[in-house]
């Protein structure tokens, strides 16, 4: 088992690359955490937020207010909720102030002034002319009515399917502008980087004919698209009317496809068929259990409520299942399961904990605003390194297969096909045709094992004698060929004599007699076909045989 675990570890260059990816994300998070006023301006003064369930009445009940906090669950049905936002100090600060509502959900929000509903809007409506705006939220100005009443009363109209847990901050116009610009730039850069990684996987998969690259591209593309919707970039400043008309529909579809593609990716990337065959079926089954109900709710409203309650637990369970499977496959020796585990652990942990309600990623904080995106960026970095490592491994395997296809396994020289392809591509000056004398007698008397040993030793003698750029091959049976470049016919004959002497010294023949070679040498004539050229070298070799063997004969000019 220890041998398997060692073989499954990423290489040191890969681990170094993972370290660089982690360092990039750590630096990024550190910058966010140490620049809170620049990126997530604090509310001044602090705000007191209360809430109560709404009824058909036009205004909230004066005595029904309850404190609104991080653990407050607003109704998802009925008439929604009232929210009252006031400065703790009792009065609004002087000057222009803006109430920012972040992560308001997909329901509508309106103001209530003197029992009248005004200014109803959704954050998914995009940026309207003449209004303040912030990425992923809504903005209301602290106007004369708000200053007179000492607070702002809002009505949150529920979406019906998705929870809403808005956060509130009081900012100056300059703070809002900085907040909006920074959030747009950071979110845009993160999503653009992840989308670029998804696109890069497509040509790599096409060139390598590796389906796992396409599964990764589908997963990362779907995940990026999901956060394109969640972040607010789909509504402004990069609106796409096709998606903004029904963002929940597209969001559900992206979630289902992303989870399904992730399970397919893990199965192929970590080679679960080999390292975790039983868990592979559980992983793939989980992917289909998420995707099929998701697709069903897209086209059948009657089952949407039931499926919505089913999908969230499935999402919560799928994350730990993927992590456990990756850890198990890595333990069993799957090299790439380690990349998956390292890359996905932060993202799946955050997602599963938030889906289970264990943690709430609060807006207005670096982790709440960019925690999942940062984890997604880290995951995309790590998996791209893993895919790059896999691509190099596949290329090395293909190169090995190519070499093996043109190599003679016994001698390590080129085989007939490989040698001829190279000679056709770049003809040499001289070719030598070699044949081992009395090789059949050696085989008959001592067996094929001794004959193979003789072939290996002659192959080694050829490799030791070859100059840089020259080519040698076992042409078939006991026949060898050599292509010599930048060489005259006479120099080639001298080279052959030296080789013949090297082979003599091997003394591998019957009864310890030296092995001998019959060699034909032929220089290429101008315009001569290669087949004809080799025939002349072959004829010279047979002339050496007929002349008594153990000699070098130069082909007629």
ABEGO torsion letter per residue (X at the ends): XAAAAAAABBBAAAAAAAAAAAAAAAAAAAAAAABAAAABBBBOBBBBBBBBBBBABABBBAAABBBBBAABBBBABEAEBBBBBBBAAGBBBBEBBBBBBBGAEABBBBBBBGGBBBGBBBAAAEBBBGBBBBBGBBBBBBBAAAAAAGBBBBBBBBAGABBBBBBBBBBBAAAAAAAAAAAAAAAAAAAAAAAAAAAAAAAAAAAAGBAAAAAAAAAAAAAAAAAAAAAGAAAOABBBAAAAABAAAAAAAAAAAAAAAAAAAAAAAAGAAAABAAAAAAAAAAAAAAAAAAAAAAABAAAAAAAAAAAAAAAAAAAAAAAAAAAAAAAAGBAAAAAAAAAAAAAAAAAAAAAAGABBBBBGBAAAAAAAAAAAAAAAAAAAAAAAAAAAAAAAAAAAAAAAAABBAAAGBBBAAAAAAAAAABBBABBBBBBBBGAAAAAAAAEAAAAAAAAAAAAAAAAAABBBGBBBBBAEEABBBBBBBGBBAAAAAAAAAAAAAAAAAAGABBGGBBBBBBBBBBBBBBGBBAAAAAAAAAAAAAAAAAAGEGBBBBBBX
